[in-house]
Amino acid sequence: MSPAAGGVAVFGSLNLDLCLEVPALPRPGHTVIATRAQRQFGGKGANQAVAAARQGARVTMVGAIGDDAAGQAYRAHLAREGITLDALATVGGAATGTAHICVDPQGENQIAVDPGANARLTTAALVHALSGAAVLLTQLECPLAETVRALQLASAAGVRTLLNAAPAAADFPWGTLAIDTMIVNEHECRECFAHPPAAMSSWSAPQRRAFFTTHRISHLIVTQGAEPTLFFRPETVTSVPTHPVQPRDTVGAGDTFCGALAAELAAGRDWPAALRYANIAAALSTLAVGAQTAMPLRAEVDAVLR
């Protein structure tokens, strides 16, 4: 693996996932019979931490697990991935977060989450975790106030901030804090900003500058599944092609993108190289079932690049 120039601190959730392969996603009031069931490690925070670690980043996980068997198993699992766990808290009397995931034959999914210990995550251990970090990567599956505080602490420490605004939060305090990079998919883009990415890509430079000034974002990345990833800056919009694959399961693809991008930026890669790399990693992650189980190693992504 290529060495990382700086570390990646991940502030976010850890869940035990129950993944169900179903012939069709259930409609309201509709029951479907799963053809396969698996329990896997998940949660957007831990997923992204594993994705970054598999690309060679030095990763510190800042999160919360329950004092249960699932939490003990998760701690051991992350240790095997080479992730630093000094900032991973065990919350007494709480269960480790859980997620129930249905995946259809086309790779589309539905997810319901019980946050468990994630709801009690705080920034108490974050300052230490930011020491030596080049990037803070966070999401919106944990308490919003603590996530905002994490972004503020990282900015104050001179650490680049990456926010994956997923799931989208209508009450996020846009414009009250500076964010270096925001990452969303096309659906989250509409939920956060009330504009589809196609419309935003046609904005004039003054419109884009006004948007970035109002929201205090320096870079905006919109992933679109198999369609090109859009990279917005105040002066430009860039379309980055994805790597063509026939997906089996899209669960975790967005998390793979975020983790791989964080690893590349922490290593000092420029934007074109980092985005291209993250697109390939995300595409490869759709070729197997599950989130972390399907995340590629750096050698696999490098093979595609070559």
Phi and psi in degrees as GROMACS dihedral restraints (atoms count N, CA, C in turn):
[ dihedral_restraints ]
;  ai    aj    ak    al  type     phi  dphi    fc
    3     4     5     6     1   -70.2    20    10
    4     5     6     7     1   136.8    20    10
    6     7     8     9     1   -69.6    20    10
    7     8     9    10     1   148.5    20    10
    9    10    11    12     1   -90.8    20    10
   10    11    12    13     1   136.1    20    10
   12    13    14    15     1   -70.6    20    10
   13    14    15    16     1   -30.9    20    10
   15    16    17    18     1  -143.9    20    10
   16    17    18    19     1   162.0    20    10
   18    19    20    21     1   -84.3    20    10
   19    20    21    22     1   168.7    20    10
   21    22    23    24     1  -119.1    20    10
   22    23    24    25     1   119.9    20    10
   24    25    26    27     1   -97.6    20    10
   25    26    27    28     1   126.6    20    10
   27    28    29    30     1  -112.2    20    10
   28    29    30    31     1   121.2    20    10
   30    31    32    33     1  -108.7    20    10
   31    32    33    34     1   109.9    20    10
   33    34    35    36     1   177.9    20    10
   34    35    36    37     1  -164.0    20    10
   36    37    38    39     1   -90.7    20    10
   37    38    39    40     1   155.4    20    10
   39    40    41    42     1  -132.4    20    10
   40    41    42    43     1   128.0    20    10
   42    43    44    45     1  -132.8    20    10
   43    44    45    46     1   151.9    20    10
   45    46    47    48     1   -94.2    20    10
   46    47    48    49     1   120.4    20    10
   48    49    50    51     1   -95.4    20    10
   49    50    51    52     1   136.2    20    10
   51    52    53    54     1  -104.6    20    10
   52    53    54    55     1   108.3    20    10
   54    55    56    57     1  -100.5    20    10
   55    56    57    58     1   124.1    20    10
   57    58    59    60     1  -116.7    20    10
   58    59    60    61     1   121.6    20    10
   60    61    62    63     1   -86.2    20    10
   61    62    63    64     1   124.7    20    10
   63    64    65    66     1  -127.9    20    10
   64    65    66    67     1   152.9    20    10
   66    67    68    69     1   -68.0    20    10
   67    68    69    70     1   -26.8    20    10
   69    70    71    72     1  -156.1    20    10
   70    71    72    73     1   147.2    20    10
   72    73    74    75     1   -66.0    20    10
   73    74    75    76     1   136.4    20    10
   75    76    77    78     1   -66.8    20    10
   76    77    78    79     1   137.3    20    10
   78    79    80    81     1   -86.1    20    10
   79    80    81    82     1   166.5    20    10
   81    82    83    84     1   -54.2    20    10
   82    83    84    85     1   128.8    20    10
   84    85    86    87     1    76.3    20    10
   85    86    87    88     1     8.3    20    10
   87    88    89    90     1  -111.6    20    10
   88    89    90    91     1   136.3    20    10
   90    91    92    93     1  -108.1    20    10
   91    92    93    94     1   134.4    20    10
   93    94    95    96     1  -122.4    20    10
   94    95    96    97     1   153.0    20    10
   96    97    98    99     1   -99.3    20    10
   97    98    99   100     1   122.6    20    10
   99   100   101   102     1   -70.8    20    10
  100   101   102   103     1   143.3    20    10
  102   103   104   105     1   -92.3    20    10
  103   104   105   106     1   -14.6    20    10
  105   106   107   108     1  -159.6    20    10
  106   107   108   109     1   144.2    20    10
  108   109   110   111     1  -133.9    20    10
  109   110   111   112     1   137.8    20    10
  111   112   113   114     1  -140.7    20    10
  112   113   114   115     1   144.0    20    10
  114   115   116   117     1  -101.9    20    10
  115   116   117   118     1   130.0    20    10
  117   118   119   120     1  -140.0    20    10
  118   119   120   121     1   161.8    20    10
  120   121   122   123     1   -80.9    20    10
  121   122   123   124     1   134.3    20    10
  123   124   125   126     1  -150.3    20    10
  124   125   126   127     1  -149.5    20    10
  126   127   128   129     1    92.6    20    10
  127   128   129   130     1   132.2    20    10
  129   130   131   132     1   -60.4    20    10
  130   131   132   133     1   -38.5    20    10
  132   133   134   135     1   -63.7    20    10
  133   134   135   136     1   -52.9    20    10
  135   136   137   138     1   -65.9    20    10
  136   137   138   139     1   -37.8    20    10
  138   139   140   141     1   -55.5    20    10
  139   140   141   142     1   -48.5    20    10
  141   142   143   144     1   -68.9    20    10
  142   143   144   145     1   -33.1    20    10
  144   145   146   147     1   -64.1    20    10
  145   146   147   148     1   -45.3    20    10
  147   148   149   150     1   -63.8    20    10
  148   149   150   151     1   -43.1    20    10
  150   151   152   153     1   -59.0    20    10
  151   152   153   154     1   -43.4    20    10
  153   154   155   156     1   -66.8    20    10
  154   155   156   157     1   -41.6    20    10
  156   157   158   159     1   -63.4    20    10
  157   158   159   160     1   -38.1    20    10
  159   160   161   162     1   -70.8    20    10
  160   161   162   163     1   -13.0    20    10
  162   163   164   165     1   -98.2    20    10
  163   164   165   166     1     9.6    20    10
  165   166   167   168     1    97.5    20    10
  166   167   168   169     1     4.3    20    10
  168   169   170   171     1   -76.3    20    10
  169   170   171   172     1   150.9    20    10
  171   172   173   174     1   -84.9    20    10
  172   173   174   175     1   110.5    20    10
  174   175   176   177     1  -113.6    20    10
  175   176   177   178     1   134.9    20    10
  177   178   179   180     1  -115.7    20    10
  178   179   180   181     1   126.6    20    10
  180   181   182   183     1   -96.1    20    10
  181   182   183   184     1   121.2    20    10
  183   184   185   186     1  -108.5    20    10
  184   185   186   187     1   105.5    20    10
  186   187   188   189     1  -159.9    20    10
  187   188   189   190     1  -170.4    20    10
  189   190   191   192     1  -140.4    20    10
  190   191   192   193     1   133.4    20    10
  192   193   194   195     1  -124.0    20    10
  193   194   195   196     1   164.0    20    10
  195   196   197   198     1   -82.2    20    10
  196   197   198   199     1   165.3    20    10
  198   199   200   201     1   -89.1    20    10
  199   200   201   202     1    55.3    20    10
  201   202   203   204     1  -127.6    20    10
  202   203   204   205     1   177.5    20    10
  204   205   206   207     1   -61.9    20    10
  205   206   207   208     1   -36.5    20    10
  207   208   209   210     1   -63.2    20    10
  208   209   210   211     1   -40.1    20    10
  210   211   212   213     1   -65.0    20    10
  211   212   213   214     1   -42.5    20    10
  213   214   215   216     1   -62.5    20    10
  214   215   216   217     1   -42.3    20    10
  216   217   218   219     1   -64.7    20    10
  217   218   219   220     1   -38.1    20    10
  219   220   221   222     1   -67.1    20    10
  220   221   222   223     1   -41.3    20    10
  222   223   224   225     1   -59.9    20    10
  223   224   225   226     1   -44.4    20    10
  225   226   227   228     1   -64.4    20    10
  226   227   228   229     1   -39.2    20    10
  228   229   230   231     1   -62.2    20    10
  229   230   231   232     1   -47.2    20    10
  231   232   233   234     1   -66.5    20    10
  232   233   234   235     1   -34.1    20    10
  234   235   236   237     1   -62.0    20    10
  235   236   237   238     1   -39.6    20    10
  237   238   239   240     1   -65.0    20    10
  238   239   240   241     1   -27.8    20    10
  240   241   242   243     1   -80.3    20    10
  241   242   243   244     1    -2.9    20    10
  243   244   245   246     1    81.9    20    10
  244   245   246   247     1    20.2    20    10
  246   247   248   249     1   -91.6    20    10
  247   248   249   250     1   135.4    20    10
  249   250   251   252     1   -72.1    20    10
  250   251   252   253     1   132.1    20    10
  252   253   254   255     1  -118.8    20    10
  253   254   255   256     1    16.0    20    10
  255   256   257   258     1   -59.3    20    10
  256   257   258   259     1   -28.4    20    10
  258   259   260   261     1  -103.5    20    10
  259   260   261   262     1    14.0    20    10
  261   262   263   264     1   -92.2    20    10
  262   263   264   265     1   110.7    20    10
  264   265   266   267     1   -89.2    20    10
  265   266   267   268     1   143.7    20    10
  267   268   269   270     1  -102.9    20    10
  268   269   270   271     1   120.4    20    10
  270   271   272   273     1   -97.0    20    10
  271   272   273   274     1   117.2    20    10
  273   274   275   276     1   -64.9    20    10
  274   275   276   277     1   138.2    20    10
  276   277   278   279     1    75.6    20    10
  277   278   279   280     1     7.2    20    10
  279   280   281   282     1  -116.5    20    10
  280   281   282   283     1   152.1    20    10
  282   283   284   285     1   -93.0    20    10
  283   284   285   286     1   149.6    20    10
  285   286   287   288     1   -64.1    20    10
  286   287   288   289     1   142.1    20    10
  288   289   290   291     1   -57.0    20    10
  289   290   291   292     1   150.2    20    10
  291   292   293   294     1  -132.0    20    10
  292   293   294   295     1   151.7    20    10
  294   295   296   297     1  -136.1    20    10
  295   296   297   298     1   141.9    20    10
  297   298   299   300     1  -114.1    20    10
  298   299   300   301     1   119.8    20    10
  300   301   302   303     1  -123.1    20    10
  301   302   303   304     1   126.8    20    10
  303   304   305   306     1  -107.4    20    10
  304   305   306   307     1   132.4    20    10
  306   307   308   309     1  -126.5    20    10
  307   308   309   310     1   129.6    20    10
  309   310   311   312     1   -94.8    20    10
  310   311   312   313     1   174.5    20    10
  312   313   314   315     1   -62.6    20    10
  313   314   315   316     1   -20.0    20    10
  315   316   317   318     1   -86.7    20    10
  316   317   318   319     1    -2.6    20    10
  318   319   320   321     1    90.1    20    10
  319   320   321   322     1     1.0    20    10
  321   322   323   324     1   -77.8    20    10
  322   323   324   325     1   156.8    20    10
  324   325   326   327     1  -143.2    20    10
  325   326   327   328     1   160.2    20    10
  327   328   329   330     1  -128.3    20    10
  328   329   330   331     1   139.0    20    10
  330   331   332   333     1  -135.3    20    10
  331   332   333   334     1   133.3    20    10
  333   334   335   336     1  -124.0    20    10
  334   335   336   337     1   135.8    20    10
  336   337   338   339     1  -125.2    20    10
  337   338   339   340     1   135.8    20    10
  339   340   341   342     1  -105.5    20    10
  340   341   342   343     1   112.0    20    10
  342   343   344   345     1   -65.7    20    10
  343   344   345   346     1   -32.4    20    10
  345   346   347   348     1    55.2    20    10
  346   347   348   349     1  -129.5    20    10
  348   349   350   351     1   -61.5    20    10
  349   350   351   352     1   -23.7    20    10
  351   352   353   354     1   -57.7    20    10
  352   353   354   355     1   -30.8    20    10
  354   355   356   357     1   -68.6    20    10
  355   356   357   358     1   -11.8    20    10
  357   358   359   360     1  -112.4    20    10
  358   359   360   361     1    15.1    20    10
  360   361   362   363     1   -69.0    20    10
  361   362   363   364     1   136.5    20    10
  363   364   365   366     1  -128.5    20    10
  364   365   366   367     1   172.5    20    10
  366   367   368   369     1   -89.8    20    10
  367   368   369   370     1    13.8    20    10
  369   370   371   372     1   -54.0    20    10
  370   371   372   373     1   -38.6    20    10
  372   373   374   375     1   -98.3    20    10
  373   374   375   376     1     3.7    20    10
  375   376   377   378     1   -71.5    20    10
  376   377   378   379     1   -40.5    20    10
  378   379   380   381     1   -56.5    20    10
  379   380   381   382     1   -44.5    20    10
  381   382   383   384     1   -64.3    20    10
  382   383   384   385     1   -39.5    20    10
  384   385   386   387     1   -66.2    20    10
  385   386   387   388     1   -27.3    20    10
  387   388   389   390     1   -75.9    20    10
  388   389   390   391     1   -15.3    20    10
  390   391   392   393     1   -64.2    20    10
  391   392   393   394     1   118.7    20    10
  393   394   395   396     1    85.7    20    10
  394   395   396   397     1    -3.1    20    10
  396   397   398   399     1   -84.3    20    10
  397   398   399   400     1   142.3    20    10
  399   400   401   402     1   -96.6    20    10
  400   401   402   403     1   -24.1    20    10
  402   403   404   405     1  -138.9    20    10
  403   404   405   406     1   137.2    20    10
  405   406   407   408     1  -107.3    20    10
  406   407   408   409     1   127.1    20    10
  408   409   410   411     1  -115.9    20    10
  409   410   411   412     1   126.4    20    10
  411   412   413   414     1  -142.9    20    10
  412   413   414   415     1   168.8    20    10
  414   415   416   417     1  -136.6    20    10
  415   416   417   418     1  -163.8    20    10
  417   418   419   420     1  -124.0    20    10
  418   419   420   421     1    34.8    20    10
  420   421   422   423     1   -95.8    20    10
  421   422   423   424     1    -4.7    20    10
  423   424   425   426     1  -114.2    20    10
  424   425   426   427     1   173.3    20    10
  426   427   428   429     1   -51.1    20    10
  427   428   429   430     1   128.6    20    10
  429   430   431   432     1   -60.2    20    10
  430   431   432   433     1   -43.8    20    10
  432   433   434   435     1   -60.4    20    10
  433   434   435   436     1   -38.6    20    10
  435   436   437   438     1   -71.8    20    10
  436   437   438   439     1   -35.6    20    10
  438   439   440   441     1   -65.2    20    10
  439   440   441   442     1   -43.3    20    10
  441   442   443   444     1   -60.6    20    10
  442   443   444   445     1   -43.5    20    10
  444   445   446   447     1   -62.2    20    10
  445   446   447   448     1   -38.7    20    10
  447   448   449   450     1   -61.6    20    10
  448   449   450   451     1   -43.4    20    10
  450   451   452   453     1   -62.9    20    10
  451   452   453   454     1   -40.8    20    10
  453   454   455   456     1   -64.8    20    10
  454   455   456   457     1   -43.9    20    10
  456   457   458   459     1   -63.7    20    10
  457   458   459   460     1   -40.5    20    10
  459   460   461   462     1   -65.8    20    10
  460   461   462   463     1   -43.8    20    10
  462   463   464   465     1   -60.5    20    10
  463   464   465   466     1   -42.7    20    10
  465   466   467   468     1   -64.5    20    10
  466   467   468   469     1   -29.1    20    10
  468   469   470   471     1   -87.3    20    10
  469   470   471   472     1     0.2    20    10
  471   472   473   474     1    76.8    20    10
  472   473   474   475     1    23.0    20    10
  474   475   476   477     1   -98.3    20    10
  475   476   477   478     1   131.1    20    10
  477   478   479   480     1   -61.7    20    10
  478   479   480   481     1   134.5    20    10
  480   481   482   483     1  -106.3    20    10
  481   482   483   484     1   131.3    20    10
  483   484   485   486     1  -120.3    20    10
  484   485   486   487     1   119.4    20    10
  486   487   488   489     1  -111.2    20    10
  487   488   489   490     1   117.0    20    10
  489   490   491   492     1   -91.8    20    10
  490   491   492   493     1   100.6    20    10
  492   493   494   495     1   -77.3    20    10
  493   494   495   496     1    66.9    20    10
  495   496   497   498     1  -140.0    20    10
  496   497   498   499     1   132.3    20    10
  498   499   500   501     1   -66.1    20    10
  499   500   501   502     1   152.0    20    10
  501   502   503   504     1   -59.2    20    10
  502   503   504   505     1   138.2    20    10
  504   505   506   507     1  -118.0    20    10
  505   506   507   508     1   115.5    20    10
  507   508   509   510     1   -65.5    20    10
  508   509   510   511     1   -24.7    20    10
  510   511   512   513     1   -99.3    20    10
  511   512   513   514     1    16.2    20    10
  513   514   515   516     1   -64.9    20    10
  514   515   516   517     1   135.2    20    10
  516   517   518   519     1   -80.6    20    10
  517   518   519   520     1    66.2    20    10
  519   520   521   522     1   -56.1    20    10
  520   521   522   523     1   138.9    20    10
  522   523   524   525     1    88.9    20    10
  523   524   525   526     1    -9.0    20    10
  525   526   527   528     1   -94.9    20    10
  526   527   528   529     1   -10.7    20    10
  528   529   530   531     1  -147.7    20    10
  529   530   531   532     1   153.1    20    10
  531   532   533   534     1   -86.1    20    10
  532   533   534   535     1   135.1    20    10
  534   535   536   537     1  -126.8    20    10
  535   536   537   538     1   126.7    20    10
  537   538   539   540     1   -67.4    20    10
  538   539   540   541     1   -51.5    20    10
  540   541   542   543     1  -138.6    20    10
  541   542   543   544     1   130.3    20    10
  543   544   545   546     1  -114.1    20    10
  544   545   546   547     1   135.8    20    10
  546   547   548   549     1  -123.0    20    10
  547   548   549   550     1   125.2    20    10
  549   550   551   552     1  -141.6    20    10
  550   551   552   553     1   161.6    20    10
  552   553   554   555     1   -91.2    20    10
  553   554   555   556     1   179.5    20    10
  555   556   557   558     1   -64.4    20    10
  556   557   558   559     1   -33.3    20    10
  558   559   560   561     1   -70.5    20    10
  559   560   561   562     1   -44.7    20    10
  561   562   563   564     1   -65.2    20    10
  562   563   564   565     1   -32.0    20    10
  564   565   566   567     1   -60.8    20    10
  565   566   567   568     1   -45.2    20    10
  567   568   569   570     1   -66.6    20    10
  568   569   570   571     1   -40.4    20    10
  570   571   572   573     1   -66.2    20    10
  571   572   573   574     1   -38.8    20    10
  573   574   575   576     1   -76.3    20    10
  574   575   576   577     1   -40.4    20    10
  576   577   578   579     1  -120.7    20    10
  577   578   579   580     1    -1.3    20    10
  579   580   581   582     1    62.4    20    10
  580   581   582   583     1    23.1    20    10
  582   583   584   585     1  -135.9    20    10
  583   584   585   586     1   133.7    20    10
  585   586   587   588     1   -71.8    20    10
  586   587   588   589     1   151.0    20    10
  588   589   590   591     1   -60.1    20    10
  589   590   591   592     1   -32.2    20    10
  591   592   593   594     1   -61.7    20    10
  592   593   594   595     1   -40.7    20    10
  594   595   596   597     1   -68.1    20    10
  595   596   597   598     1   -40.1    20    10
  597   598   599   600     1   -65.2    20    10
  598   599   600   601     1   -33.0    20    10
  600   601   602   603     1   -69.0    20    10
  601   602   603   604     1   -17.7    20    10
  603   604   605   606     1   -96.0    20    10
  604   605   606   607     1     1.8    20    10
  606   607   608   609     1   -63.2    20    10
  607   608   609   610     1   151.5    20    10
  609   610   611   612     1   -75.4    20    10
  610   611   612   613     1   165.0    20    10
  612   613   614   615     1   -57.9    20    10
  613   614   615   616     1   -42.8    20    10
  615   616   617   618     1   -61.3    20    10
  616   617   618   619     1   -38.0    20    10
  618   619   620   621     1   -64.5    20    10
  619   620   621   622     1   -43.2    20    10
  621   622   623   624     1   -64.1    20    10
  622   623   624   625     1   -43.7    20    10
  624   625   626   627     1   -60.9    20    10
  625   626   627   628     1   -39.7    20    10
  627   628   629   630     1   -64.6    20    10
  628   629   630   631     1   -41.2    20    10
  630   631   632   633     1   -60.8    20    10
  631   632   633   634     1   -49.7    20    10
  633   634   635   636     1   -66.8    20    10
  634   635   636   637     1   -35.6    20    10
  636   637   638   639     1   -66.9    20    10
  637   638   639   640     1   -44.8    20    10
  639   640   641   642     1   -62.7    20    10
  640   641   642   643     1   -42.5    20    10
  642   643   644   645     1   -91.2    20    10
  643   644   645   646     1    -8.7    20    10
  645   646   647   648     1    56.7    20    10
  646   647   648   649     1    44.5    20    10
  648   649   650   651     1  -112.4    20    10
  649   650   651   652     1   137.2    20    10
  651   652   653   654     1   -90.4    20    10
  652   653   654   655     1   -34.6    20    10
  654   655   656   657     1  -139.3    20    10
  655   656   657   658     1   141.9    20    10
  657   658   659   660     1  -127.8    20    10
  658   659   660   661     1   127.6    20    10
  660   661   662   663     1  -118.0    20    10
  661   662   663   664     1   128.8    20    10
  663   664   665   666     1  -120.7    20    10
  664   665   666   667     1   114.2    20    10
  666   667   668   669     1   -87.4    20    10
  667   668   669   670     1   149.3    20    10
  669   670   671   672     1  -136.8    20    10
  670   671   672   673     1    41.3    20    10
  672   673   674   675     1    63.8    20    10
  673   674   675   676     1  -126.6    20    10
  675   676   677   678     1   -75.4    20    10
  676   677   678   679     1   -16.2    20    10
  678   679   680   681     1   -77.5    20    10
  679   680   681   682     1   160.5    20    10
  681   682   683   684     1   -57.7    20    10
  682   683   684   685     1   145.7    20    10
  684   685   686   687     1   -77.5    20    10
  685   686   687   688     1   136.3    20    10
  687   688   689   690     1  -102.3    20    10
  688   689   690   691     1   131.6    20    10
  690   691   692   693     1  -118.5    20    10
  691   692   693   694     1   109.2    20    10
  693   694   695   696     1  -100.9    20    10
  694   695   696   697     1   134.5    20    10
  696   697   698   699     1  -131.9    20    10
  697   698   699   700     1   165.2    20    10
  699   700   701   702     1   -53.8    20    10
  700   701   702   703     1   -33.6    20    10
  702   703   704   705     1  -100.3    20    10
  703   704   705   706     1   -17.8    20    10
  705   706   707   708     1  -144.1    20    10
  706   707   708   709     1   159.3    20    10
  708   709   710   711     1  -128.3    20    10
  709   710   711   712     1   127.7    20    10
  711   712   713   714     1  -119.5    20    10
  712   713   714   715     1   136.7    20    10
  714   715   716   717     1  -103.7    20    10
  715   716   717   718     1   122.2    20    10
  717   718   719   720     1  -111.7    20    10
  718   719   720   721     1   115.6    20    10
  720   721   722   723     1   -61.8    20    10
  721   722   723   724     1   146.1    20    10
  723   724   725   726     1   -87.3    20    10
  724   725   726   727     1   169.1    20    10
  726   727   728   729     1   -91.6    20    10
  727   728   729   730     1   122.7    20    10
  729   730   731   732     1   -72.3    20    10
  730   731   732   733     1   127.2    20    10
  732   733   734   735     1  -143.8    20    10
  733   734   735   736     1   167.0    20    10
  735   736   737   738     1  -101.7    20    10
  736   737   738   739     1   100.3    20    10
  738   739   740   741     1   -69.6    20    10
  739   740   741   742     1   144.1    20    10
  741   742   743   744     1  -100.8    20    10
  742   743   744   745     1   -34.8    20    10
  744   745   746   747     1  -156.6    20    10
  745   746   747   748     1   119.0    20    10
  747   748   749   750     1   -89.6    20    10
  748   749   750   751     1    -2.2    20    10
  750   751   752   753     1   -58.9    20    10
  751   752   753   754     1   127.2    20    10
  753   754   755   756     1    88.3    20    10
  754   755   756   757     1    -5.0    20    10
  756   757   758   759     1   -64.6    20    10
  757   758   759   760     1   -42.9    20    10
  759   760   761   762     1   -64.3    20    10
  760   761   762   763     1   -38.3    20    10
  762   763   764   765     1   -67.4    20    10
  763   764   765   766     1   -37.8    20    10
  765   766   767   768     1   -61.7    20    10
  766   767   768   769     1   -43.0    20    10
  768   769   770   771     1   -57.9    20    10
  769   770   771   772     1   -48.5    20    10
  771   772   773   774     1   -63.8    20    10
  772   773   774   775     1   -45.5    20    10
  774   775   776   777     1   -65.3    20    10
  775   776   777   778     1   -42.8    20    10
  777   778   779   780     1   -64.9    20    10
  778   779   780   781     1   -41.2    20    10
  780   781   782   783     1   -62.9    20    10
  781   782   783   784     1   -44.0    20    10
  783   784   785   786     1   -60.6    20    10
  784   785   786   787     1   -41.8    20    10
  786   787   788   789     1   -62.6    20    10
  787   788   789   790     1   -42.7    20    10
  789   790   791   792     1   -68.2    20    10
  790   791   792   793     1   -41.6    20    10
  792   793   794   795     1   -66.7    20    10
  793   794   795   796     1   -39.2    20    10
  795   796   797   798     1   -63.4    20    10
  796   797   798   799     1   -30.7    20    10
  798   799   800   801     1   -81.4    20    10
  799   800   801   802     1    -2.1    20    10
  801   802   803   804     1    90.3    20    10
  802   803   804   805     1    13.9    20    10
  804   805   806   807     1   -68.8    20    10
  805   806   807   808     1   152.3    20    10
  807   808   809   810     1   -80.9    20    10
  808   809   810   811     1   168.9    20    10
  810   811   812   813     1   -59.9    20    10
  811   812   813   814     1   -48.0    20    10
  813   814   815   816     1   -57.7    20    10
  814   815   816   817     1   -44.3    20    10
  816   817   818   819     1   -68.5    20    10
  817   818   819   820     1   -41.0    20    10
  819   820   821   822     1   -65.6    20    10
  820   821   822   823     1   -42.6    20    10
  822   823   824   825     1   -68.3    20    10
  823   824   825   826     1   -42.0    20    10
  825   826   827   828     1   -61.3    20    10
  826   827   828   829     1   -44.2    20    10
  828   829   830   831     1   -62.1    20    10
  829   830   831   832     1   -46.7    20    10
  831   832   833   834     1   -63.5    20    10
  832   833   834   835     1   -37.9    20    10
  834   835   836   837     1   -61.4    20    10
  835   836   837   838     1   -42.4    20    10
  837   838   839   840     1   -67.3    20    10
  838   839   840   841     1   -44.9    20    10
  840   841   842   843     1   -58.7    20    10
  841   842   843   844     1   -44.1    20    10
  843   844   845   846     1   -63.2    20    10
  844   845   846   847     1   -42.6    20    10
  846   847   848   849     1   -62.7    20    10
  847   848   849   850     1   -44.2    20    10
  849   850   851   852     1   -63.8    20    10
  850   851   852   853     1   -30.3    20    10
  852   853   854   855     1   -69.0    20    10
  853   854   855   856     1   -16.2    20    10
  855   856   857   858     1   -86.2    20    10
  856   857   858   859     1    -0.7    20    10
  858   859   860   861     1   -86.1    20    10
  859   860   861   862     1    -7.5    20    10
  861   862   863   864     1  -135.1    20    10
  862   863   864   865     1   166.9    20    10
  864   865   866   867     1   -85.2    20    10
  865   866   867   868     1   141.1    20    10
  867   868   869   870     1   103.3    20    10
  868   869   870   871     1   170.8    20    10
  870   871   872   873     1   -90.6    20    10
  871   872   873   874     1   -79.2    20    10
  873   874   875   876     1   -65.0    20    10
  874   875   876   877     1   -36.0    20    10
  876   877   878   879     1   -61.5    20    10
  877   878   879   880     1   -25.9    20    10
  879   880   881   882     1   -96.6    20    10
  880   881   882   883     1    -5.0    20    10
  882   883   884   885     1   -70.2    20    10
  883   884   885   886     1   130.3    20    10
  885   886   887   888     1   -76.0    20    10
  886   887   888   889     1   158.1    20    10
  888   889   890   891     1   -84.3    20    10
  889   890   891   892     1   164.3    20    10
  891   892   893   894     1   -59.2    20    10
  892   893   894   895     1   -38.5    20    10
  894   895   896   897     1   -59.8    20    10
  895   896   897   898     1   -35.4    20    10
  897   898   899   900     1   -68.7    20    10
  898   899   900   901     1   -40.6    20    10
  900   901   902   903     1   -69.7    20    10
  901   902   903   904     1   -42.3    20    10
  903   904   905   906     1   -61.1    20    10
  904   905   906   907     1   -35.0    20    10
  906   907   908   909     1   -62.4    20    10
  907   908   909   910     1   -39.9    20    10
  909   910   911   912     1   -67.4    20    10
  910   911   912   913     1   -42.5    20    10
  912   913   914   915     1   -60.1    20    10
  913   914   915   916     1   -37.9    20    10
